[in-house]
Amino acid sequence: MEETQQTPELYDVVIPPGVPRSIIREIIRRFPGELVDRMQRLKFANMDGDERELIAFRTDLATAQAVEQYLYDELKVFIGEE
């Protein structure tokens, strides 16, 4: 009988433009996954419908959720909310 390996489902956490490089470097250092390019359709202001190439962190669901929370927390610190 042939064994089939399921590849785990991966999720992307899109990193918004303007996120400091230091935060991106720390995400790469702290969490398992990889930084990837991703086309994303924008839906705001005068860019409605434009597609831009953004970067994203690709990983499993639990890690993606942790990365998203870490990114949010670090951005709050960076802008001085905490």
ZAZA-273687 format. One line per field, with one value per residue: residue number from 1; residue in one letter; x, y, z of N, C-alpha, C in turn. Coordinates in steps of 0.001 Angstrom, whole numbers, plus 500000, padded with zeros to 6 digits. Example, Ala and Ser with C-alpha at 12.3 -4.5 7.8 and 13.67 -1.06 7.14 Angstrom:
// ZAZA-273687
nr: (1/2) .
rest: (a/s) .
n.X: (513190/512850) .
n.Y: (494310/497750) .
n.Z: (507800/507080) .
ca.X: (512300/513670) .
ca.Y: (495500/498940) .
ca.Z: (507800/507140) .
c.X: (513200/512900) .
c.Y: (496700/500030) .
c.Z: (507800/507870) .
This chain:
// ZAZA-273687
nr: (1/2/3/4/5/6/7/8/9/10/11/12/13/14/15/16/17/18/19/20/21/22/23/24/25/26/27/28/29/30/31/32/33/34/35/36/37/38/39/40/41/42/43/44/45/46/47/48/49/50/51/52/53/54/55/56/57/58/59/60/61/62/63/64/65/66/67/68/69/70/71/72/73/74/75/76/77/78/79/80/81/82) .
rest: (m/e/e/t/q/q/t/p/e/l/y/d/v/v/i/p/p/g/v/p/r/s/i/i/r/e/i/i/r/r/f/p/g/e/l/v/d/r/m/q/r/l/k/f/a/n/m/d/g/d/e/r/e/l/i/a/f/r/t/d/l/a/t/a/q/a/v/e/q/y/l/y/d/e/l/k/v/f/i/g/e/e) .
n.X: (500841/500558/501818/500478/501535/500199/500413/500861/498340/498936/499194/498998/500315/499828/502082/501749/502492/505133/505733/508199/511526/512910/510957/509974/512288/512518/510202/510831/513002/511896/509710/508632/508622/508231/509279/507460/506604/503605/500765/498354/495103/494104/491867/491032/490691/492106/493139/491521/490974/493460/496344/498984/502343/503092/504736/504598/504215/504516/503055/501971/498556/498289/500727/500578/498508/499756/501879/500444/499305/501642/502768/500812/500938/503629/503609/501897/503501/505608/504405/503848/501639/501663) .
n.Y: (498819/502180/504997/508164/511425/514131/517494/520141/522644/525930/529344/532838/535730/538853/541465/544727/547609/549736/548698/548534/547422/546201/544929/543063/541503/540441/538858/536901/535756/534771/533052/529961/529530/531178/534048/535488/536615/538226/538809/541275/542487/545793/547686/550441/553989/555850/553660/551553/548353/548135/546069/545038/544039/542543/541678/538651/536522/533160/530343/527763/527545/528088/529332/531466/532940/533656/535197/537289/538485/539204/541027/543057/543848/544750/546860/548629/549318/550511/552803/554112/553623/551968) .
n.Z: (500000/499170/500813/501400/501837/503471/502693/504910/505435/504469/505496/504750/506193/505451/505166/505937/503855/504892/507368/509826/509049/511114/512649/510829/510438/513011/513169/511256/512555/514958/514367/512804/509311/506113/504245/501660/498317/497362/495394/495858/495897/496219/498230/498807/499112/496443/495204/494636/493569/492344/491904/493911/494562/497457/500572/502425/505284/505304/506725/509091/510430/513285/513867/512085/513219/515627/514629/513452/515744/517122/515282/515299/518023/518182/516337/517629/519831/518436/517321/519593/521241/523398) .
ca.X: (500000/501334/501469/500460/501769/499465/501165/500044/497779/499721/498465/499829/500062/500316/502736/501375/503582/505511/506149/509656/512320/513301/509850/509961/513433/512213/509226/511575/513860/511114/508652/508931/507878/509080/508838/507130/505950/502198/499964/497192/494226/493878/490483/490858/491011/492227/493792/490525/491120/494859/497057/500361/503116/503430/505383/503778/504885/503736/503274/500753/497519/498579/501837/500089/497761/500737/502589/499518/499210/502954/502883/499904/501500/504864/503271/501368/504654/506373/503767/503771/500369/501889) .
ca.Y: (500000/503423/506023/509530/512436/515365/518697/520976/523845/527103/530609/534024/536960/539927/542519/546001/548521/550666/548024/548661/546227/545534/544050/541952/540648/539736/537814/535830/535118/534141/532121/529093/529888/531844/535314/535260/537699/537900/539843/541576/543529/546828/548166/551664/555304/555914/552444/550489/547422/547980/544950/545358/542934/542767/540526/537948/535463/531940/529356/527051/528407/528532/530277/532675/533712/534219/536249/538408/539152/539808/542183/544075/544339/545491/548115/549511/549820/551380/554119/554747/553423/551218) .
ca.Z: (500000/499056/501795/500874/502861/503251/503010/505796/504834/504848/505515/504576/506948/504600/505940/505311/503501/505942/508599/509962/508761/512364/513044/509868/510776/514262/512838/510588/513557/516028/513968/511656/508111/505118/503675/500247/497596/497119/494760/496696/495366/497222/498217/499579/498525/494986/494717/494602/492463/491942/492495/494289/495091/498858/501171/503399/506018/505042/507779/509487/510990/514650/513808/511400/514210/516560/513894/513314/517045/517385/514402/515834/519287/517921/515680/518667/520571/517531/517166/520904/521944/524623) .
c.X: (500889/500854/501495/500646/500962/500382/500283/499539/498545/498886/499455/499366/500677/500873/502449/502597/503864/505902/507668/510377/512705/512209/509789/511103/513149/511181/509941/512423/513054/510202/509082/508038/508811/508436/508632/506569/504517/501508/498702/496399/493924/492464/490338/491280/491085/492910/492816/490695/492542/495442/498491/501044/503551/504207/504441/504645/504003/504098/501968/499796/497864/499702/501404/499316/498700/501510/501708/499410/500515/503119/502034/500487/502747/504592/502683/502509/505416/505751/503488/502443/500551/503256) .
c.Y: (501248/504450/507389/510484/513665/516530/519577/522210/525052/528362/531753/535137/538066/541033/543852/546843/549468/550021/548105/547328/545478/544574/542846/540986/539823/538630/536620/535054/534280/533000/531242/529470/530557/533133/535096/536548/537272/539090/540034/542696/544508/547368/549373/552877/555230/554679/551289/549633/547249/546737/545369/544100/543306/541567/539939/536915/534231/530865/528632/528002/528945/529566/531567/533557/534366/535359/537484/539194/539866/541083/543339/544693/545199/546822/549118/550118/550837/552756/554788/554606/552666/551513) .
c.Z: (500000/500078/501127/502026/502507/503585/503876/505063/505367/504681/505365/505507/506107/505478/505254/504934/504672/507257/508677/509715/510022/512832/512110/510168/512026/514029/512203/511592/514554/515593/512802/510472/507134/504639/502183/499643/497319/496459/495587/496050/496487/497089/499139/498760/497002/494401/494578/493354/491965/492599/492745/494788/496496/499362/502216/504101/505916/506062/508080/510212/512375/514660/513137/512372/515217/515897/513776/514630/517389/516560/514924/517109/519059/517221/516678/519487/519699/517393/518500/521620/523239/525170) .
